[in-house]
Amino acid sequence: MVDYNELVSKFFAGEISDSELDQLLSWLDSDPENRRIFNQENEVWQEASFRNKLENYKNDSAWLAISSKLELGKNTPKSVTVIRKNYFRVLIAAASVVCLLAIGGVSSWFITIKSYHKLAENQSIIETNEGEKAHLILPDSSEIYLNSGSRVQYISDYNLFQRNVKLSGEAYFVVSTNKSKPFVVTSNDMTVTATGTRFNIFSFPNENRVETTLEQGKINVSVKGQEPINVKAGQQVVYTVKNGEVIVHDVNPDTYTSWRENKLLFFDTPFEEVLRKVGRKYNVTFEVAGHDLMDLKFTATFIDESIEEVMQMLKTVSPVMYKIHYRTSVSDKEYHRPRIVIWKRKQLHK
């Protein structure tokens, strides 16, 4: 039987093993009451840690007094180890570290994640490389699925006084309900406020658009200089950066959230957008010869295909040709990403 108290203590201390982490995640998913207890202990632990930070004080009896408020049952151990302060409180739900050594494989979850901590600013920052993704569980049990080439950050007292997050790139949020502490995501000039819901934000620095797609619940979207928008499930807010235009329309959320399941869904999607999303997933760059190809639109679903298979499918259903230039070495530790050149296929005249 899982010893919940021991697993949670190890988690907060940053000493939990891979197998114990799996047990903790299973326990949290098995019953909503388990997650509620975990959320409550998170809050108490953070409060104790924050006070300790201010007072530079630790005491076993003080921690016992705090822990008694949790009401975790008669099996609570009599002796409680004071958990050391861990400023980087992010659960990365993965054990394996996989490097993409070749272009032919499907991009994987939980590969090398660059994560670091700005002590001076008390900020936790999680960043993924191109072709990588990450699944994070925040101190309030809210979840963030971070797409490749993306970055999320929050201050170390997250959930103590506020639940504010900054995003650059793309992420899918599963927000734990807490009406007294709204969950706020800031990205570019767009701010999304929620209390408990599921939504996706697309906001890369090199893109001319910021998209927020609501899958479940309600959110409030604010764009700099414009009136806030109350968004319903199945709606998407698109903000065009250059001209400041904001559009709200109905969409199929699966089209914009399927990347979490390693899928790419396109429905009458412009070729330029198709190439951007394929490039991010497979960590490749594209060179297109001829602007007329950008007028093409595609409807397709890609799941486990390799990049070679994806390109062959695009060639089959459209008048394009391509050549893959596999990655080349710059030095012992640095490589150029694979490059794919695309041009329009010449039509044979009868």
N, C-alpha and C positions, 0 to 999 in steps of 0.2 A: 504494500500500500504506500502511496506517495506521501512523504512527510512534507506537507505544504510549508510549515514554518521554516524548516531547514532549507528548502529550495528557494524560498523568497529571500531569506537572509543571505544566501550565497549570491542570488541575483543582484541584490542591492550592493553587496560587497564587491561585485565584479569577479567572483570566484566560481561561478557556476560552470559545470562541464557541458559538453555538447549533448550528452544523453540526458542530463538533468534538465537542460534547457528544453529539450523535446517534451519531457514529462511535464514541465511547468506550463508550456503552451497547450498541451492536451488538457491539462487540468482546467486552465482558463476557458477553453472552448467547450468544455463538457457541461457547464452549468452557468447561467447568467449570475447566480448568486456568488459563485467563485470569483468572477470578474469584479463584482461589486465589492467584495471583501478586499481583493487585491488593490482596487482603486482607493479604498479607504486607508489601507496601510501605506500606500504610496503617499497620500496626503500627509499622514502623520509623520512618516519618515522624513519627508521633505521639510516639514515644519521643524522637526528636531534638528535636521542638518543645517537648516538656515540659521536657527538660533545658535547652534554650535559655532557656526562660522563667525557670527557677530561677537560671541562671548568667549570663543576659544576655550570651550568647556565641554568635558565628557564625564559621564557618571553612570555607572551601572544601575543604580537605584532610580535615577531620573528616567533612563530608558525603559526600565520595568514599569514605571508609572505610566508612561506614554503607551507602552504596548498593551497594558491592561485595558485600555479603551477600545481595543480592536475586537474583543469578544470573539476570539477564534475558537473557543471551546475548551473543554476540560483538559485536553491533551497539550495545552501550551506548556512548554518546558519551564521549570522553575528558574533555571539559570539562563539568562539571555546575554549573548555576546553583543556588546555595543558595536554597531556597524560603522565602519570608517566612512568618512565623507568621500563620495565619489562624484566629482563635478560633471563627469560625462555619463549621464544617466540615459543611455539609449540601448535598447535591446535589439541587436542585429540578429534576426531569426535565421541564422545560417551557420553551418560549420565548415563546409568545404571552401577552399580557395582555388579557383580555376582560372587559368590564363588562356585567352584566345590565341592560340599559336598559329592558327590557319584561318582562312576565310570560309572554309567549307562548312563549319558547324553552326548550329542555332545558337544565338546569343543566350547566355545563361544568367539566371538569378544569382545574386550573392557572390559575384566574383570580386576581385580585388577592389575594395572600397577605400577611397582616401578619406580618412576621418581625422580631424585634429581639433584642438581646443585653444581658443584665444583666451588665455588666463587673464590678461589685462582687461578684457571686455566681458569676461564671464560668459562667453558664448560657446555653444556646442555647434559644430559644423559637420555635416555629412555630405560628401561629394562623390559622385560616381563618374567613372570614365566613360567614353563612348563605347557602346556595346555591352555595358554593364547595367545591372539594376540592383536595387536594395529594398528590403522590407524592414521598416522600423516600427517599434512600439514605444510611444512616448510615456512619460511618467503617469499620465492620466489614463493610460490604456488606449488612447487614440492611436490609429495606425496610419503610416505613410508608406505608400508604394512609390519609390523614386525611380523614374525612368533614366535611361542612359544620358550621360552628359549633363546631369542636373545637380543642383545643390540646394540644401535646406539648412536653415540655422535658427537657433532660438537661444535665449539667455538661460543661465543655469538655474534660476528660480522659477522656471516654467511650471505652471499649475499651482504655484503658491499664491500669487496675486493675480496672474493673468495667464492666458494661453495664446501667445502671439508667435507666429512663425513667418519667416521670410523664405521665399522660393525663387529660384532662378532655374528655368528648365520646365520639366513636366513631372507632375505627381498626382497620385490618386489618394484622397483622404477619406478615412473612415473615422468620424469624429464621435467620441463618447459624449453622451448627453450631460450637460451641465449648464443650465440656464443662467446661473449666477456668474459663470465665467465663460463668456462667449469665446469661441475658437476663431482666431483672426489670422488670415493668410494675406500677406502683402507681396505683390509681385508686379514689378514695373510700376505703372500708374493705377493698377487695379487692386482693390482690397475686397476680400471675401470674408463675410462674417457668418458664422453658423453656431448653433448650440448642440446639435447632434444630427449628423446626416452623412451622406456619401456624395462626393463630387470630384471632378477632375479639373486640373488647371494646366494649361499649355502656355508657357511664357518663356521662350528662349530669347536671349539678348539680340541674336542676329535675325529674328523674325519681325515682320511688320504687323503681327497680330497677336493678341492675347485672348485665349479662349477659356471660359469656365463653363463646364458641362455638369448639370445636376442630375444625378441618377436617382436619388432618394431624399425625401424630406424637403426642407426649404432653406434657402440662403438669401443673404442680402449682398448685392454687388455694388460697389462704389467705384466710379472712375473719376479721376481728378478733374474738377471743373464741371461735373455733371450731377444730376439728381440720382440718388441711390435707387437701385432696381430690386424689387422683390421677385425672386426667381422660383419657379415651381419645377417639380420633377419632370424630366423630359425636355427641359429648355436649355438653351445655350446662349451665353452672352459673348459676343465677339467685339473686341475693341481694336480698331485699326489705329496703330500708333501714329503714322504720319499725318493723317487728316483728323484724328480725334473722333472718328465716327464710331458709334456704339449701336449694335444691332442685337435684338433678342429674337430667337426663332426656335421652333420645335425641331428636335432631332431624335435619332435613335441613339441613346447613350452608349450602347455597345460598340458603336463605330469608333468612339473616342476613348473608351476605357479597356478595350480588348487587349491592348498591349501588355496588361498585367498578366495575361495568360499566354504570353508569347505569340499572340495573334496579331495580324495586320488585316484590318477590314477596310475595303475601299468601295464606295458607292458613288459612281459618277464623279470620281475625284480627279482634279487636275493633275497632269503628269508631274508638274513641278513639286506638288505636295507629296505625291507618291514617292518620288526620288528622295525627298528630304527624310521621310519616315523610314524608308528602306535603308538609307544611309546611316541613320542613327542606330537602327536595330543591328545591322551587320558590321558597323564600324568601317564603312567604305566611303569614298568620295566619288562624285560623278562629274564628268565633263560632257556637256551636250553640244554637239555641233548642229546648229540650225535652230532658230527661234520658233519655227513653225511647229516643231515637235511639242512645244509647250501648250498648244491648242488641244492636244489629246486628252481624253478623260478615260478613267479605268474603273471597272467594277470587278473586284476580286477579293479572295480571302487567302491569306498565307498563314500557315500554322507552323509546321516543322520543316519546311523546305530550306535547303541550303541557298546561299546567294546565287549559285550557278543555276539552280532550279527556278528561282524567282526570275532571273534574267531570261531564261529560256521561255518561261511562260509569257513574259511581256513581249518577247520577240514573236511568239506564236500568234498573239491576238492583236498585234499592232505592227505598223510598218517601220520597225526599228531594227537596227543591227547594233552589236556591242562587242567590246573586247575588254577582258579583265586583265589588268596589270597587277599581279600579286605584289604583296608588300616587299619592299627592298630595305636592306640594312643601311643605316646611316653610320652607326657605330656598334660597339658590342652590346650596348643597352638601349639603343634607339632605332626605331624602324619607321619608315613611311607607311601610312595606311594604304591598303589596296585601292587602286584607282580604276574606275570603270568608264570607258569612253563610249558614248552613244551617238549614233548618227542615223539619218533617215535612209531606209532601204530603197534602192532604185527599183522602180517598177518596170517590168519587161513589157515592151510594146509589141502588140501582135502585128 
